Amino acid sequence: MSQQRSLTNKASWLFAGKLIAFLLAIVTPLVVARRLDLVTQGVYKQLFAAILSASNILPLGFATCAYYFLPSEKEKRNEIIFNIVIVLSLVGIFGAVLVLAFPQIYTKLLGDPSLSKYAVYVALAIPLTVLCQGFETLLMANQEVQLTAFLLILIQATRTLSIFLAVTIWGTPLSILISFLIQGAIIVTLMFWYLISRFPGFWKHFDGPLLRRQIAYAAPIGLAGLLWILQLDMHNYFVSNFFGAAALAIYQNGCFQLPLMGMIAESSTAVVLPRLSELRKSGTTHEMLSLVARVMRKLSVPAFAIYFYFSTVAEPFMVFLLTNKFRPSALIFSVNLLLILTTIFPADPLMRTFPERRMYFIKFQCFLLPASALMLWWATPKFGPYGAIAVVAAAGIIDRLFAAFTFSRILNVTRADFPQFYDIGRTALSAIVGGAASLAVKHQMMAWQPVETWRTLFILLAGTSITFAIVYIFMLFLTGFLDDDEKALLRRFLPISLKAKLV
């Protein structure tokens, strides 16, 4: 129980940091949506789609090998870090050179040749972004959760401030790129300061054999991750190519909410993976399954809540957040929410715990990726951006179901193990009832008065969210989901009139 609380405590710190960082990140699309016209905003999103795709693809997830090597080979911590820094720097520089030499690579993918004039800035942004993303991974892998939470907030705060100033003062894609470069340079400087303070003299400890082992460990996982990133990113290029910058702005704003659940899942992964590795070494498969069940139980609470609540208020939420010109984003937002449910199953830490199974998933991704591309090629021009997001959601659900089926066989799940997962059903039922109550309140409030102004939208969202929260928590009590510790924790926040009735 104490170990379980320790894992929960660590995950809570990471989640708190990621939550605040996410709230800061929300400021960016809000400002961009209000200050830029659709075409300018679309160009900005096209450029950053190219930068983020390159920075996600090029490292092949190499930095994540720190999760495995830092705790297992403590005597070679400096060598591990130096090897990671070398690889990230080299692939970032390679990406920059590639963009400078062949800018048509991303301009043709996005369907806009005029983007080539930004090639120098895109090239500079790629290595900085690769290193910044590696910094976040190294922070979490080093298990300094409180410092990690603080630095995540700092990174996002400076990123949001830089883009906010660029948008409000100049309002051009070039100004946003320049501000992004300045902020990236500051974060990379901070990264090296952190590494020097935690791993003194790490730059003197290159280890070739260790590097080969790190590559051997990370490459199959990275390849699977690469296929998954392509799966997640390529729909943006189809929409941009078929419909242009303005349509991409509407489309991507409909997809914006996923980091909220993603950061919860990442926080759990960072603290659960070392424990899964320990259990794998000791051969306690049953305890591994129990840990997976506990993780899924905890992840199901926010996942179902987010999905069923926001499904009921998608249109007013998008209008409230991004103004009326993004009303068409609401349906994209609703479909995209389905991907939140896939985060309940912790596929990534399990895949890293069983590296010998990686090729099995890579083969499946090699089938799923071209199948998705063909479906996007057919559905996007036929059904517009709505067809594209439907293909993305279907592919994500199929991928996660395949992973769940595969690991259920690896962990020897039988009918006798099913009761460990009953709480997930209780959470789903509670969220469905809460969503129904929220939907009823929404329709009643819309019948009372038109919901168009910022004030009326705020009242509607406040009313529906309070209704959902009350009903959801009540149903969690009623279905027997909460254990004694959770009831005691929740009791602190309940009104006195409800404590005796619900606890």
C-alpha positions in Angstrom: 0.0 0.0 0.0 2.9 2.4 0.8 4.4 1.7 -2.6 1.1 2.4 -4.2 0.8 5.7 -2.4 4.3 6.6 -3.4 3.5 6.0 -7.1 0.3 8.0 -6.7 2.2 10.8 -5.0 4.8 11.0 -7.8 2.2 10.9 -10.5 0.2 13.6 -8.7 3.2 16.0 -8.7 3.8 15.4 -12.4 0.2 15.8 -13.2 -0.1 19.0 -11.2 2.9 20.4 -13.1 1.5 19.3 -16.5 -2.0 20.6 -15.6 -0.7 24.1 -14.9 1.5 23.9 -18.0 -1.6 22.8 -20.0 -3.6 25.7 -18.6 -0.8 28.1 -19.7 -0.7 26.4 -23.1 -4.5 27.1 -23.6 -3.7 30.8 -23.7 -1.9 30.4 -27.0 -4.8 29.1 -29.1 -7.1 31.6 -27.4 -5.0 34.5 -28.4 -4.2 33.2 -31.8 -7.9 32.5 -32.6 -8.8 36.1 -31.6 -5.9 38.0 -33.1 -5.2 36.3 -36.4 -7.4 35.8 -39.4 -8.0 32.2 -40.5 -5.5 32.2 -43.3 -2.7 33.7 -41.1 -3.5 31.3 -38.4 -3.5 28.4 -40.9 0.0 29.3 -42.1 1.2 29.4 -38.5 -0.3 26.0 -37.9 1.2 24.6 -41.2 4.7 25.8 -40.2 4.5 24.3 -36.7 3.0 21.1 -38.0 6.2 20.7 -40.1 8.5 21.6 -37.1 6.7 19.3 -34.6 6.5 16.4 -37.1 10.2 16.6 -37.8 11.1 16.9 -34.1 8.9 14.0 -33.2 10.1 11.7 -36.0 13.8 12.3 -36.2 14.9 11.2 -32.6 12.9 8.0 -32.9 12.1 8.3 -29.2 15.8 7.8 -28.3 15.6 10.0 -25.2 13.1 7.7 -23.6 15.7 5.0 -23.2 16.7 7.0 -20.1 13.6 5.6 -18.4 15.2 2.1 -18.6 19.0 2.8 -18.3 19.1 5.5 -15.6 17.5 3.3 -12.9 19.2 0.1 -14.0 22.7 1.3 -14.7 23.4 3.9 -12.0 27.1 3.6 -12.3 26.9 4.9 -15.9 24.5 7.8 -15.6 26.9 10.3 -17.1 27.6 8.1 -20.1 23.8 7.6 -20.6 23.1 11.3 -20.6 26.0 12.2 -22.9 25.0 9.6 -25.4 21.4 10.9 -25.4 22.6 14.5 -25.9 24.9 13.5 -28.8 22.1 11.6 -30.6 19.5 14.4 -30.1 21.9 17.1 -31.3 23.0 15.1 -34.4 19.5 14.2 -35.5 18.3 17.8 -34.9 21.2 19.2 -37.1 20.4 16.6 -39.8 16.8 17.8 -39.9 17.9 21.4 -40.2 20.2 20.6 -43.1 17.5 18.5 -44.8 15.0 21.4 -44.6 17.6 23.9 -45.9 18.6 21.7 -48.8 15.1 20.4 -49.7 12.4 22.9 -48.5 10.0 21.4 -51.0 9.7 18.3 -48.7 7.4 20.1 -46.3 5.9 22.6 -48.8 4.6 19.8 -51.0 3.3 17.8 -48.1 1.4 20.9 -46.9 0.3 21.9 -50.4 1.6 25.5 -50.1 4.8 26.4 -52.0 4.9 29.8 -50.5 6.0 28.3 -47.2 9.5 27.8 -48.6 10.4 31.4 -47.6 10.3 30.3 -43.9 12.8 27.4 -44.5 15.7 29.0 -42.6 13.5 29.6 -39.5 12.0 26.1 -39.7 15.5 24.6 -40.0 16.7 26.5 -36.9 13.6 25.5 -34.9 14.0 21.7 -35.5 17.2 21.1 -33.4 16.0 23.4 -30.7 12.6 21.6 -30.5 14.3 18.1 -30.5 16.5 19.1 -27.5 13.6 20.8 -25.6 11.5 17.6 -25.9 14.5 15.6 -24.8 14.9 17.8 -21.8 11.3 17.1 -20.6 12.0 13.3 -21.0 15.3 13.5 -19.1 13.6 15.4 -16.3 11.0 12.8 -15.8 13.4 9.9 -16.2 15.6 11.3 -13.4 12.6 11.0 -11.1 12.9 14.5 -9.6 9.2 14.9 -9.7 8.9 18.2 -7.9 11.6 19.9 -9.9 10.2 18.4 -13.0 6.8 19.9 -12.3 8.3 23.3 -11.7 10.4 23.3 -14.8 7.5 22.0 -17.0 5.5 25.1 -15.8 8.5 27.4 -16.5 9.0 26.0 -20.0 5.3 26.3 -20.9 5.0 29.8 -19.3 7.9 31.2 -21.3 6.6 29.5 -24.5 3.2 31.0 -24.0 4.6 34.4 -23.2 6.8 34.5 -26.3 4.0 33.5 -28.7 1.5 35.9 -26.9 3.9 38.8 -27.4 4.5 37.9 -31.1 0.8 37.6 -31.9 -0.3 40.7 -30.0 2.5 43.0 -31.2 3.3 41.9 -34.7 0.7 39.2 -35.6 2.7 37.5 -38.4 3.8 33.8 -38.8 7.4 35.1 -39.0 7.2 36.9 -35.7 5.8 33.8 -34.0 8.7 31.7 -35.4 11.3 34.1 -34.2 9.8 34.3 -30.7 9.7 30.5 -30.7 13.3 30.3 -31.6 14.3 32.7 -28.8 12.3 30.8 -26.2 13.8 27.5 -27.5 17.3 28.8 -27.1 16.6 29.8 -23.5 15.2 26.4 -22.7 18.1 24.6 -24.3 20.5 26.7 -22.2 18.5 25.8 -19.1 18.7 22.1 -20.1 22.5 22.2 -20.2 22.6 24.0 -16.8 20.4 21.3 -15.3 22.5 18.5 -16.8 25.8 20.0 -15.6 24.4 20.4 -12.1 23.0 16.9 -11.9 25.6 15.0 -14.0 28.9 16.9 -13.5 31.3 16.3 -16.3 28.9 14.2 -18.3 30.4 15.5 -21.6 33.6 13.7 -20.8 32.0 10.2 -20.7 31.3 8.9 -24.1 30.6 5.2 -24.1 30.4 3.5 -27.6 29.2 0.0 -26.5 26.6 1.6 -24.2 25.4 3.8 -27.1 24.9 0.7 -29.2 22.9 -0.9 -26.4 20.8 2.2 -26.1 20.2 2.3 -29.8 19.3 -1.4 -29.8 16.8 -0.8 -27.0 15.3 2.4 -28.3 15.2 1.7 -32.1 12.4 -0.9 -32.2 10.3 1.2 -29.7 11.2 4.3 -31.7 10.2 2.7 -34.9 6.8 1.8 -33.4 6.6 5.3 -32.1 7.5 6.7 -35.5 4.7 4.8 -37.1 2.3 6.0 -34.4 3.4 9.6 -34.9 2.9 9.3 -38.6 -0.5 7.9 -37.8 -1.3 10.9 -35.6 0.2 13.6 -37.8 -0.5 12.7 -41.4 -4.2 13.7 -41.3 -3.1 17.3 -40.8 -1.2 17.1 -44.1 -4.2 15.6 -45.9 -6.5 18.4 -44.7 -3.9 21.1 -45.5 -3.3 19.7 -49.0 -6.9 19.3 -49.9 -8.5 22.3 -48.3 -5.7 24.9 -47.5 -4.6 26.9 -44.5 -7.9 28.3 -43.4 -9.5 24.8 -43.2 -6.4 23.5 -41.3 -6.9 26.3 -38.7 -10.5 25.1 -38.1 -9.5 21.5 -38.1 -6.6 21.7 -35.7 -8.5 23.8 -33.3 -11.0 21.0 -33.1 -8.1 18.6 -32.2 -6.5 20.8 -29.5 -7.8 19.2 -26.3 -5.9 15.9 -26.3 -2.8 17.1 -24.2 -5.0 17.3 -21.1 -5.5 13.5 -21.0 -2.1 12.9 -22.5 -0.3 14.6 -19.7 -2.2 12.4 -17.1 -1.2 9.3 -19.0 2.4 10.5 -19.3 2.6 11.2 -15.6 1.5 7.7 -14.8 3.9 6.2 -17.3 6.9 8.0 -15.9 6.3 6.5 -12.4 4.8 3.2 -13.3 7.4 2.0 -15.8 10.2 1.6 -13.2 7.8 -0.5 -11.0 6.8 -2.7 -14.0 10.4 -3.3 -14.9 11.1 -4.4 -11.3 8.1 -6.8 -11.3 9.2 -8.2 -14.7 12.6 -9.0 -13.3 11.1 -10.8 -10.3 8.7 -12.7 -12.6 5.6 -11.7 -10.7 3.2 -11.5 -13.6 0.1 -11.5 -11.3 1.4 -8.3 -9.5 2.1 -6.7 -12.9 -1.5 -7.3 -13.9 -2.8 -5.9 -10.5 -0.6 -2.8 -11.1 -2.0 -2.4 -14.7 -5.6 -2.7 -13.3 -4.9 0.0 -10.7 -3.4 2.3 -13.3 -6.4 1.8 -15.6 -8.8 2.4 -12.7 -7.2 5.7 -12.0 -6.9 6.8 -15.6 -10.5 5.9 -16.3 -11.8 8.6 -13.8 -10.6 11.6 -15.7 -10.9 10.0 -19.2 -14.6 9.1 -18.9 -15.3 12.4 -17.2 -13.6 14.4 -20.0 -15.2 12.4 -22.8 -18.8 12.3 -21.6 -18.9 15.9 -20.3 -17.3 17.6 -23.3 -19.3 15.5 -25.7 -22.4 17.2 -24.4 -21.2 20.8 -24.7 -18.8 20.6 -27.7 -20.4 23.4 -29.7 -20.9 26.0 -26.9 -17.5 25.2 -25.5 -15.7 25.8 -28.9 -17.6 29.0 -29.4 -16.8 30.2 -25.9 -13.2 29.3 -26.2 -12.4 30.3 -29.7 -15.2 32.6 -30.9 -18.1 31.9 -33.3 -15.8 31.6 -36.4 -14.7 28.2 -35.0 -18.2 26.8 -34.6 -17.4 24.2 -37.4 -14.6 22.9 -35.1 -17.2 21.5 -32.7 -18.0 18.3 -34.6 -14.3 17.6 -35.2 -13.8 18.2 -31.4 -16.5 15.7 -30.6 -15.1 12.9 -32.8 -11.5 13.6 -31.6 -12.6 13.1 -28.0 -12.9 9.4 -28.7 -9.1 9.2 -28.6 -9.2 10.2 -24.9 -10.7 6.8 -24.1 -7.7 5.0 -25.6 -5.4 6.5 -23.0 -7.0 4.4 -20.3 -4.9 1.4 -21.3 -1.2 1.9 -20.4 0.2 0.4 -23.6 3.5 2.4 -23.7 4.9 1.3 -20.3 3.9 -2.3 -21.1 5.6 -2.2 -24.4 8.8 -0.9 -22.8 8.6 -3.6 -20.1 8.4 -6.3 -22.8 10.9 -5.2 -25.4 11.0 -8.6 -27.0 7.4 -8.1 -28.2 8.2 -4.8 -30.0 8.4 -6.2 -33.5 5.0 -7.7 -33.1 3.5 -4.2 -32.7 5.7 -2.7 -35.4 4.3 -5.3 -37.9 0.8 -4.3 -36.9 1.6 -0.6 -37.3 3.1 -1.3 -40.7 -0.4 -2.6 -41.7 -2.4 0.1 -39.9 -0.4 3.0 -41.3 -0.9 2.4 -45.0 -4.5 1.4 -44.4 -5.2 4.7 -42.6 -3.4 6.6 -45.4 -5.6 5.0 -48.0 -8.7 5.8 -45.9 -7.6 9.4 -45.5 -7.0 9.7 -49.2 -10.5 8.4 -49.9 -12.4 10.0 -47.0 -10.9 13.5 -46.7 -11.9 14.8 -50.2 -15.2 13.0 -49.9 -16.3 14.0 -46.4 -14.0 16.9 -45.7 -12.1 17.4 -42.5 -14.8 15.4 -40.7 -13.9 12.3 -42.7 -10.2 12.8 -41.8 -10.9 13.0 -38.0 -13.2 9.9 -38.2 -10.4 7.9 -39.8 -7.9 9.1 -37.1 -10.3 8.1 -34.3 -11.0 4.7 -35.8 -7.3 4.0 -36.3 -6.5 5.0 -32.7 -9.2 2.8 -31.2 -8.2 -0.2 -33.3 -4.5 0.2 -32.3 -5.3 0.4 -28.6 -7.6 -2.6 -28.8 -4.9 -4.6 -30.5 -2.5 -3.7 -27.7 -4.9 -4.6 -25.0 -5.6 -8.0 -26.6 -1.9 -8.7 -27.0 -0.9 -7.8 -23.5 -3.9 -9.7 -22.0 -2.3 -12.8 -23.5 1.2 -11.9 -22.3 0.0 -11.4 -18.7 -2.2 -14.5 -18.8 -5.5 -12.7 -18.1 -8.3 -15.2 -17.3 -11.9 -14.8 -16.2 -10.8 -14.9 -12.6 -8.9 -11.6 -13.2 -11.9 -9.7 -14.5 -13.1 -8.4 -11.1 -9.9 -6.3 -11.0 -11.3 -4.3 -13.9 -14.9 -3.9 -12.8 -14.3 -0.4 -11.4 -13.7 0.8 -15.0 -17.2 -0.2 -15.8 -18.5 1.6 -12.7 -16.6 4.7 -13.8 -18.1 4.5 -17.3 -21.6 4.1 -16.0 -21.1 7.1 -13.6 -19.9 9.3 -16.5 -22.8 8.3 -18.7 -25.3 9.3 -16.1 -23.4 12.5 -15.5 -23.3 13.3 -19.2 -27.0 12.7 -19.5 -27.7 15.1 -16.6 -25.4 17.7 -18.2 -27.2 17.3 -21.5 -30.5 17.8 -19.9 -29.4 21.0 -18.1 -27.9 22.3 -21.4 -31.1 21.8 -23.3 -33.2 23.4 -20.5 -30.9 26.4 -20.3 -30.9 26.9 -24.0 -34.7 26.8 -23.9 -34.8 29.6 -21.4 -32.7 32.1 -23.4 -30.5 32.2 -26.5 -26.9 31.1 -25.8 -24.8 33.3 -28.0 -23.0 35.9 -25.9 -19.8 35.3 -23.9 -21.8 35.7 -20.6 -24.6 33.2 -21.5 -22.1 30.7 -22.8 -20.1 31.0 -19.5 -23.3 30.5 -17.5 -24.2 27.4 -19.6 -20.8 25.8 -19.2 -20.7 26.6 -15.5 -24.2 25.1 -15.0 -23.5 21.9 -17.0 -20.1 21.3 -15.5 -21.3 21.7 -11.9 -24.2 19.4 -12.7 -21.9 16.8 -14.3 -19.5 16.9 -11.3 -22.2 16.5 -8.7 -23.9 13.6 -10.5 -20.6 12.0 -11.4 -19.2 12.0 -7.9 -22.6 10.8 -6.5 -22.6 7.9 -9.0 -19.1 7.0 -8.0 -20.3 6.7 -4.4 -23.4 4.8 -5.4 -21.7 2.3 -7.6 -19.1 1.5 -4.9 -16.2 2.7 -7.0 -14.4 4.6 -4.2 -12.4 2.8 -1.6 -12.0 4.0 2.0 -9.0 6.2 1.4 -10.6 7.9 -1.5 -13.8 8.5 0.5 -11.8 10.0 3.3 -10.0 12.3 0.9 -13.2 13.3 -0.8 -15.0 13.9 2.4 -12.8 16.9 3.2 -14.3 18.7 0.2 -18.0 17.8 0.7 -20.5 20.0 2.4 -21.5 18.9 5.9 -25.0 18.0 4.7 -23.6 15.5 2.2 -20.9 13.9 4.3 -23.3 11.7 6.3 -25.4 10.7 3.3 -22.6 9.8 0.9 -19.7 8.7 3.0 
